[in-house]
Amino acid sequence: MTTASPTSVDPVPIPLDDDPGGGVLGGRYRALTLGIVSVVLVIAFEATAVNTAMPTAARQLNGLGLYAFAFSGYFTTTLFALVVSGQWCDRSGPLRPLFSGIAVFGVGLVVAGTAPGMWVFVAGRAIQGLGGGLVIVALYVVVGRAYPERLRPAVFAAFSSAWVLPSIIGPLVSGAVTQHLGWRWVFLAVPALILLPLAVMGPALARSERERPVVRGAAFDRRRTLLAAMAAVGAGLLQYAGQRRDLIGLLPGIAGAALLVPAVLGLLPTGTLRAGRGLPAVILLRGMAAGAFLGAEAFVPLMMTTQRDLSPTLAGLTLTSGGLTWAVGSWLQGRPGAERYREAMIRGGLVLTAVAIGGAALVLFPAVPAWVASVAWGVGGIGMGMAIASVSVLMMKLSTPEDAGANSAALQMSDALGNVLLTGMAGVLFAALGGGSLAAAHEGGGAAGSPGAFAVILLSMAGVALLGALLAGRVRAKA
């Protein structure tokens, strides 16, 4: 989950009135609100459904060794698209990047759904990431341009609410489709689902843009676009080198590091990588929290199917609790009086996240019931809701009106980088510890291979979350 996830905003009441001022579902905004929230709903369903279908897809394509690439490839291209979309929206408005992004996202779904092999499947996921990055930024720009300030919190709350239903039914529907129709239909059905929201919001969005004065934005910042491209290519090369683990992989590994390090330094605020006090530490913790949780989450369904022999449906449902309790954690940090405990909320949330990821690893012991993983993920959801929302609140508190936009972009960039690097690291560990052999062993009815690969991944991600908790005190700005 990145910017369109429930990490972004705390729930607030949605005004449904049709008074002269108009609520978000009043006559003036109804079609636009229903359309953009429906787009988020479809994207959220796809995101939750893919986690459930991915283990089956990777096994049938003989690509478990490349399993993490299917996730990190998406995040890598999203990183580049976030920068491009922001500048495109500033220059010509959100219409073109929004509809272009949806089209590219649909193409990626079709490529992944018809893939004859794992590398083509990964390419499809990368195309999806390009489209998803364009769409996410454009949707936020739509809210800023089409709605008055008094209605924006309600729209963002609706974005968050749009993730709740997919978190509940996404794994169930995806698991059933995977078992009875095949994993390919989890991807191929989504493009059709997105046509209705486009038809609903298209005219309303076009009308809203016509009513705005024509303002030509600044030219593309070529340096920032180049840095984003360097980060994406560098991350991809590092992941490829990690999969090779031989002398042939040494050269792309060096090249990847040479591209990634200066790109990250240029894209994030000064002092981020050393957890400088105040805003730099806030930005860093966003990437650490998101990357650790989602890096672990990518492997939980695979662990449950190969180590505990659960069906795709039941394996996917393991993650449902986290989607629900995330909202609870976000609600807790927004309670009256919680502001004075903001640092403690971040530290406590990251500790809960670390405990949850480590707790999920307990199901690798056959004597531990499989439902323990679901309970653990529910605990992790509470922790992530507390930590991520608190980090967002602190970012705004530490920003001036002039740099709020740039700092918000840096926060999302850290989120994307955390996902790319930590999911990629998990994939390297998985391949190095024999993850590719899991498919043959499981399909052959024998032992599903050593659980060591999953244990190392989960404990490593838990360690990242715990390190974040130790750094939480750095969010206090210098006096």
C-alpha positions as CSV (number, residue, x, y, z in Angstrom):
1,M,0.0,0.0,0.0
2,T,1.2,3.4,-0.9
3,T,-0.5,6.8,-1.1
4,A,-3.9,5.4,-1.8
5,S,-3.9,3.1,1.1
6,P,-5.6,3.5,4.5
7,T,-2.3,4.9,5.7
8,S,-3.1,8.3,4.3
9,V,-5.9,9.8,6.3
10,D,-7.8,9.3,9.5
11,P,-11.5,8.6,9.2
12,V,-13.8,11.6,9.6
13,P,-17.6,12.0,9.1
14,I,-18.5,12.3,5.4
15,P,-21.0,15.1,4.8
16,L,-23.8,13.7,2.7
17,D,-25.9,16.9,2.6
18,D,-27.1,18.5,-0.5
19,D,-27.3,22.0,0.9
20,P,-26.3,25.1,-1.1
21,G,-22.7,24.5,-0.2
22,G,-22.9,20.9,-1.2
23,G,-21.4,17.9,0.5
24,V,-19.2,15.4,-1.2
25,L,-22.3,13.5,-2.3
26,G,-24.2,16.7,-3.0
27,G,-25.4,17.3,-6.6
28,R,-22.3,19.1,-7.7
29,Y,-19.8,16.5,-6.5
30,R,-21.8,13.3,-6.4
31,A,-20.6,11.8,-9.7
32,L,-17.0,12.8,-9.2
33,T,-16.9,11.4,-5.6
34,L,-18.5,8.1,-6.6
35,G,-16.2,7.8,-9.5
36,I,-12.9,8.4,-7.8
37,V,-13.8,6.4,-4.7
38,S,-14.8,3.5,-7.0
39,V,-11.4,3.7,-8.7
40,V,-9.7,3.5,-5.3
41,L,-12.0,0.6,-4.5
42,V,-11.0,-1.4,-7.6
43,I,-7.3,-0.7,-7.0
44,A,-7.7,-1.8,-3.4
45,F,-9.4,-5.0,-4.4
46,E,-6.7,-5.7,-6.9
47,A,-4.0,-5.1,-4.3
48,T,-5.6,-7.4,-1.7
49,A,-6.5,-10.1,-4.3
50,V,-3.0,-10.3,-5.8
51,N,-1.5,-11.3,-2.5
52,T,-3.8,-14.3,-2.4
53,A,-3.3,-15.4,-6.0
54,M,0.4,-14.8,-6.2
55,P,1.7,-18.1,-4.7
56,T,-0.4,-20.1,-7.1
57,A,0.7,-18.0,-10.1
58,A,4.3,-18.3,-9.2
59,R,4.1,-22.1,-8.8
60,Q,2.3,-22.6,-12.0
61,L,4.7,-20.4,-13.9
62,N,7.7,-22.2,-12.3
63,G,8.9,-18.9,-10.9
64,L,9.0,-19.1,-7.1
65,G,12.6,-18.1,-7.3
66,L,11.4,-14.8,-8.7
67,Y,8.5,-14.5,-6.4
68,A,9.6,-11.2,-4.8
69,F,10.2,-9.6,-8.2
70,A,6.4,-9.7,-8.8
71,F,6.0,-7.3,-5.8
72,S,9.2,-5.3,-6.0
73,G,8.9,-4.8,-9.8
74,Y,5.6,-3.1,-9.1
75,F,7.0,-0.9,-6.4
76,T,10.1,-0.1,-8.5
77,T,8.2,1.4,-11.4
78,T,5.7,3.1,-9.1
79,L,8.6,5.0,-7.6
80,F,9.4,6.4,-11.0
81,A,5.8,7.1,-11.9
82,L,5.1,9.1,-8.7
83,V,7.7,11.7,-9.8
84,V,6.5,11.8,-13.4
85,S,2.8,12.0,-12.5
86,G,3.4,14.9,-10.0
87,Q,5.1,17.0,-12.6
88,W,2.7,16.0,-15.3
89,C,-0.3,17.1,-13.1
90,D,1.4,20.4,-12.2
91,R,2.0,21.1,-15.9
92,S,-1.3,20.1,-17.5
93,G,-3.7,19.1,-14.9
94,P,-4.7,15.6,-13.7
95,L,-6.9,14.4,-16.5
96,R,-4.2,13.1,-18.8
97,P,-2.0,11.3,-16.2
98,L,-5.1,9.9,-14.6
99,F,-6.6,8.3,-17.7
100,S,-3.2,7.4,-19.1
101,G,-2.4,5.7,-15.8
102,I,-5.6,3.7,-15.8
103,A,-4.9,2.5,-19.3
104,V,-1.4,1.5,-18.5
105,F,-2.6,-0.2,-15.3
106,G,-5.1,-2.2,-17.4
107,V,-2.4,-3.2,-19.9
108,G,-0.2,-4.5,-17.1
109,L,-3.1,-6.6,-15.8
110,V,-3.6,-8.2,-19.2
111,V,0.1,-8.9,-19.6
112,A,0.3,-10.5,-16.2
113,G,-2.9,-12.4,-16.7
114,T,-1.8,-13.9,-20.0
115,A,1.9,-14.4,-19.1
116,P,3.4,-17.7,-20.4
117,G,6.3,-17.5,-18.0
118,M,7.4,-15.7,-14.8
119,W,9.6,-13.0,-16.4
120,V,6.6,-11.9,-18.6
121,F,4.5,-11.9,-15.4
122,V,7.0,-9.7,-13.6
123,A,7.0,-7.4,-16.7
124,G,3.2,-7.2,-16.4
125,R,3.4,-6.3,-12.7
126,A,6.0,-3.6,-13.6
127,I,3.7,-2.1,-16.2
128,Q,0.9,-2.1,-13.5
129,G,3.3,-0.2,-11.2
130,L,3.8,2.5,-13.8
131,G,0.0,2.9,-14.2
132,G,-0.7,2.8,-10.5
133,G,1.9,5.5,-9.7
134,L,0.3,7.8,-12.3
135,V,-3.2,7.2,-11.0
136,I,-2.4,7.6,-7.3
137,V,-0.9,11.1,-7.6
138,A,-3.5,12.2,-10.1
139,L,-6.3,11.3,-7.8
140,Y,-4.8,13.4,-5.0
141,V,-4.4,16.3,-7.4
142,V,-8.1,15.9,-8.4
143,V,-9.2,16.3,-4.8
144,G,-7.0,19.4,-4.4
145,R,-8.4,21.0,-7.6
146,A,-12.0,19.9,-7.7
147,Y,-13.1,20.1,-4.0
148,P,-13.1,23.1,-1.7
149,E,-10.8,22.8,1.4
150,R,-13.7,22.1,3.7
151,L,-14.6,18.9,1.8
152,R,-11.1,17.5,1.2
153,P,-10.9,15.6,4.6
154,A,-14.1,13.9,3.8
155,V,-12.9,12.7,0.4
156,F,-9.6,11.4,1.8
157,A,-11.6,9.6,4.6
158,A,-13.7,8.0,1.8
159,F,-10.4,6.9,0.2
160,S,-9.4,5.2,3.4
161,S,-12.9,3.6,3.8
162,A,-12.6,2.2,0.3
163,W,-9.9,-0.1,1.5
164,V,-12.0,-1.7,4.3
165,L,-14.4,-3.8,2.1
166,P,-11.6,-5.2,-0.2
167,S,-9.6,-6.1,2.9
168,I,-12.5,-8.3,4.0
169,I,-13.7,-9.8,0.8
170,G,-10.7,-9.5,-1.5
171,P,-8.8,-12.6,-0.2
172,L,-12.0,-14.6,-0.1
173,V,-13.1,-13.7,-3.7
174,S,-9.5,-14.0,-5.0
175,G,-9.1,-17.4,-3.4
176,A,-12.3,-18.7,-4.7
177,V,-11.5,-17.5,-8.3
178,T,-8.0,-18.9,-8.1
179,Q,-9.3,-22.3,-7.0
180,H,-12.2,-22.7,-9.3
181,L,-11.4,-20.5,-12.4
182,G,-7.6,-20.1,-12.2
183,W,-5.3,-17.3,-11.0
184,R,-5.3,-15.6,-14.4
185,W,-8.9,-14.4,-13.9
186,V,-7.9,-12.4,-10.8
187,F,-5.9,-10.2,-13.2
188,L,-8.1,-10.3,-16.3
189,A,-11.3,-9.4,-14.6
190,V,-10.1,-6.1,-13.1
191,P,-9.9,-4.1,-16.3
192,A,-13.6,-4.6,-16.9
193,L,-14.4,-3.6,-13.4
194,I,-12.8,-0.2,-13.8
195,L,-14.8,0.9,-16.9
196,L,-17.9,1.9,-14.9
197,P,-16.1,4.3,-12.5
198,L,-14.4,5.9,-15.5
199,A,-17.8,6.4,-17.2
200,V,-19.2,7.9,-14.0
201,M,-16.5,10.4,-13.2
202,G,-15.2,11.2,-16.6
203,P,-17.7,13.9,-17.6
204,A,-17.7,15.4,-14.0
205,L,-13.9,15.6,-14.0
206,A,-13.8,17.2,-17.4
207,R,-16.4,19.7,-16.4
208,S,-14.4,20.6,-13.2
209,E,-11.2,21.1,-15.2
210,R,-13.0,23.3,-17.8
211,E,-14.2,25.6,-14.9
212,R,-10.7,26.2,-13.7
213,P,-8.6,29.0,-15.2
214,V,-6.0,27.8,-17.6
215,V,-2.6,27.9,-15.9
216,R,0.4,26.4,-17.6
217,G,2.6,24.8,-14.9
218,A,6.4,24.7,-14.8
219,A,8.4,22.5,-17.1
220,F,9.4,19.1,-16.1
221,D,12.2,19.0,-13.6
222,R,14.6,16.8,-15.6
223,R,16.9,16.4,-12.7
224,R,14.3,15.0,-10.4
225,T,12.9,12.8,-13.2
226,L,16.4,11.5,-13.9
227,L,16.9,10.7,-10.2
228,A,13.7,8.8,-10.0
229,A,14.7,6.8,-13.1
230,M,18.1,6.1,-11.6
231,A,16.5,4.9,-8.3
232,A,14.2,2.6,-10.2
233,V,16.9,1.1,-12.5
234,G,19.4,0.9,-9.6
235,A,16.9,-1.0,-7.4
236,G,16.1,-3.4,-10.3
237,L,19.8,-4.1,-10.9
238,L,20.5,-4.8,-7.3
239,Q,17.6,-7.2,-7.1
240,Y,18.8,-9.0,-10.2
241,A,22.3,-9.2,-8.8
242,G,20.9,-10.6,-5.6
243,Q,19.1,-13.3,-7.5
244,R,22.2,-14.3,-9.5
245,R,24.6,-14.7,-6.4
246,D,27.6,-15.3,-8.7
247,L,30.3,-13.3,-10.5
248,I,28.0,-12.5,-13.4
249,G,25.7,-10.7,-10.9
250,L,28.6,-8.6,-9.5
251,L,28.7,-6.0,-12.3
252,P,24.9,-5.2,-12.2
253,G,25.1,-5.1,-8.5
254,I,27.8,-2.5,-8.5
255,A,26.0,-0.5,-11.2
256,G,22.8,-0.7,-9.2
257,A,24.4,0.7,-6.1
258,A,26.1,3.4,-8.1
259,L,22.7,4.5,-9.4
260,L,20.6,4.0,-6.3
261,V,22.6,5.7,-3.6
262,P,23.0,9.2,-5.3
263,A,19.3,9.0,-6.4
264,V,18.0,8.4,-2.9
265,L,20.2,11.1,-1.5
266,G,18.8,13.5,-4.1
267,L,15.1,12.5,-3.7
268,L,14.9,12.6,0.1
269,P,15.6,15.5,2.5
270,T,19.1,16.0,3.7
271,G,19.8,13.8,6.7
272,T,17.1,11.2,6.1
273,L,19.5,8.2,5.8
274,R,21.2,9.1,9.1
275,A,17.8,9.7,10.9
276,G,18.5,13.4,11.4
277,R,16.3,14.9,14.1
278,G,12.9,16.2,13.1
279,L,11.6,15.8,9.6
280,P,14.4,13.6,8.2
281,A,13.7,11.0,10.9
282,V,10.0,11.2,10.2
283,I,10.6,10.6,6.5
284,L,12.9,7.6,7.2
285,L,10.5,5.9,9.6
286,R,7.7,6.0,7.0
287,G,9.9,3.9,4.6
288,M,11.1,1.6,7.4
289,A,7.6,0.9,8.7
290,A,5.9,0.4,5.3
291,G,8.8,-1.6,3.8
292,A,9.1,-4.0,6.8
293,F,5.4,-4.7,7.0
294,L,4.7,-5.1,3.3
295,G,8.0,-6.9,2.7
296,A,6.8,-9.6,5.2
297,E,3.2,-9.5,4.1
298,A,4.2,-10.5,0.5
299,F,5.5,-13.8,1.8
300,V,2.8,-14.7,4.3
301,P,0.3,-16.3,1.9
302,L,3.1,-18.3,0.3
303,M,4.3,-19.5,3.7
304,M,0.8,-20.6,4.6
305,T,0.2,-22.5,1.4
306,T,3.6,-24.3,1.3
307,Q,4.3,-24.8,5.0
308,R,0.8,-25.3,6.4
309,D,-0.9,-26.6,3.2
310,L,-3.7,-24.0,3.3
311,S,-5.9,-23.3,0.3
312,P,-5.3,-20.0,-1.5
313,T,-8.5,-18.7,0.1
314,L,-7.5,-19.5,3.6
315,A,-4.0,-18.3,3.1
316,G,-5.2,-14.9,1.8
317,L,-7.7,-14.6,4.7
318,T,-4.7,-14.6,7.0
319,L,-4.1,-11.0,6.0
320,T,-7.6,-9.8,6.4
321,S,-7.3,-9.1,10.1
322,G,-4.5,-6.6,9.4
323,G,-6.6,-4.6,7.0
324,L,-9.4,-4.3,9.5
325,T,-7.2,-3.5,12.6
326,W,-5.2,-0.9,10.6
327,A,-8.2,1.4,10.8
328,V,-8.4,0.7,14.6
329,G,-4.8,1.8,15.0
330,S,-5.4,4.9,13.0
331,W,-8.5,5.7,15.1
332,L,-6.6,5.3,18.3
333,Q,-3.9,7.8,17.4
334,G,-6.5,10.3,16.4
335,R,-8.3,10.3,19.8
336,P,-8.5,13.5,21.8
337,G,-5.4,14.0,23.9
338,A,-3.3,11.6,21.8
339,E,-1.2,14.5,20.3
340,R,1.0,14.8,23.3
341,Y,1.9,11.1,22.9
342,R,2.8,11.2,19.2
343,E,6.3,9.9,19.6
344,A,5.1,7.1,21.9
345,M,2.5,6.2,19.3
346,I,5.2,5.8,16.7
347,R,7.4,3.8,18.9
348,G,4.6,1.6,20.3
349,G,3.2,1.0,16.8
350,L,6.6,-0.1,15.5
351,V,7.1,-2.4,18.4
352,L,3.7,-4.0,17.8
353,T,4.6,-4.4,14.1
354,A,7.8,-6.1,15.0
355,V,6.1,-8.4,17.4
356,A,3.4,-9.3,14.8
357,I,5.9,-10.1,12.1
358,G,7.9,-12.3,14.4
359,G,4.7,-13.8,15.8
360,A,3.6,-14.9,12.3
361,A,6.8,-16.9,12.0
362,L,5.6,-19.1,14.9
363,V,3.3,-21.0,12.5
364,L,6.4,-22.5,11.0
365,F,6.3,-24.8,14.0
366,P,3.7,-27.5,13.2
367,A,2.4,-27.6,16.7
368,V,1.4,-23.9,16.5
369,P,-2.2,-23.5,15.1
370,A,-2.3,-21.7,11.7
371,W,-4.7,-19.1,13.0
372,V,-1.9,-17.6,15.1
373,A,-0.6,-15.9,12.0
374,S,-4.0,-14.1,11.5
375,V,-4.0,-13.0,15.1
376,A,-0.4,-11.7,14.7
377,W,-1.3,-9.8,11.6
378,G,-4.2,-8.2,13.4
379,V,-1.8,-6.9,16.0
380,G,0.5,-5.7,13.3
381,G,-2.4,-3.8,11.7
382,I,-3.0,-1.9,14.9
383,G,0.7,-1.0,15.1
384,M,0.9,0.1,11.5
385,G,-2.3,2.2,11.9
386,M,-0.8,4.0,14.9
387,A,2.7,4.5,13.4
388,I,1.9,5.5,9.8
389,A,-0.8,7.9,10.7
390,S,1.3,9.5,13.4
391,V,4.2,9.9,11.0
392,S,1.9,11.6,8.6
393,V,0.6,14.0,11.3
394,L,4.2,14.8,12.4
395,M,5.3,15.5,8.8
396,M,2.5,18.1,8.4
397,K,3.3,19.6,11.8
398,L,7.0,20.0,10.9
399,S,6.2,21.5,7.5
400,T,5.5,25.1,6.5
401,P,2.8,25.9,4.0
402,E,5.5,26.6,1.4
403,D,7.2,23.1,1.8
404,A,4.2,21.0,2.7
405,G,3.9,19.7,-0.9
406,A,7.5,18.8,-1.2
407,N,7.6,17.1,2.2
408,S,4.4,15.1,1.4
409,A,6.1,13.9,-1.8
410,A,9.2,12.9,0.1
411,L,7.1,10.9,2.5
412,Q,5.5,9.0,-0.3
413,M,8.9,8.5,-1.9
414,S,10.2,7.0,1.3
415,D,7.2,4.7,1.4
416,A,7.9,3.5,-2.2
417,L,11.7,3.2,-1.6
418,G,11.1,1.2,1.6
419,N,8.8,-1.2,-0.3
420,V,11.3,-1.6,-3.2
421,L,14.4,-2.1,-1.1
422,L,13.0,-4.3,1.7
423,T,10.7,-6.4,-0.5
424,G,13.7,-6.8,-2.8
425,M,15.9,-7.8,0.1
426,A,13.4,-10.4,1.2
427,G,13.4,-11.8,-2.3
428,V,17.2,-12.1,-2.4
429,L,17.1,-13.9,1.0
430,F,14.3,-16.2,-0.3
431,A,16.3,-17.1,-3.4
432,A,19.6,-17.5,-1.5
433,L,18.0,-19.9,1.0
434,G,16.4,-22.2,-1.6
435,G,13.0,-20.6,-2.0
436,G,12.9,-21.7,-5.6
437,S,12.9,-25.4,-4.6
438,L,9.6,-24.9,-2.7
439,A,7.5,-25.3,-5.8
440,A,8.7,-28.7,-6.8
441,A,8.6,-30.0,-3.3
442,H,5.1,-28.8,-2.6
443,E,3.7,-29.8,-6.0
444,G,5.3,-33.2,-5.7
445,G,3.5,-33.9,-2.4
446,G,6.6,-34.0,-0.4
447,A,8.0,-31.8,2.3
448,A,7.7,-28.1,1.3
449,G,11.3,-27.5,1.8
450,S,13.0,-26.0,4.8
451,P,11.1,-23.3,6.6
452,G,14.3,-21.4,7.2
453,A,13.8,-19.1,4.2
454,F,10.5,-17.8,5.6
455,A,11.9,-17.6,9.2
456,V,14.9,-15.5,8.0
457,I,12.7,-13.1,6.0
458,L,10.1,-12.6,8.7
459,L,12.7,-12.1,11.5
460,S,14.7,-9.7,9.3
461,M,11.6,-7.6,8.6
462,A,10.8,-7.7,12.3
463,G,14.3,-6.4,13.0
464,V,13.8,-3.5,10.7
465,A,10.6,-2.5,12.5
466,L,12.3,-2.8,15.8
467,L,15.2,-0.6,14.7
468,G,12.6,1.9,13.7
469,A,11.1,1.8,17.2
470,L,14.6,2.5,18.6
471,L,14.9,5.6,16.3
472,A,11.5,7.0,17.1
473,G,12.9,9.4,19.6
474,R,14.7,11.2,16.7
475,V,11.3,12.6,15.4
476,R,11.6,15.4,18.0
477,A,12.9,18.5,16.3
478,K,15.9,20.3,17.7
479,A,14.9,22.9,20.3
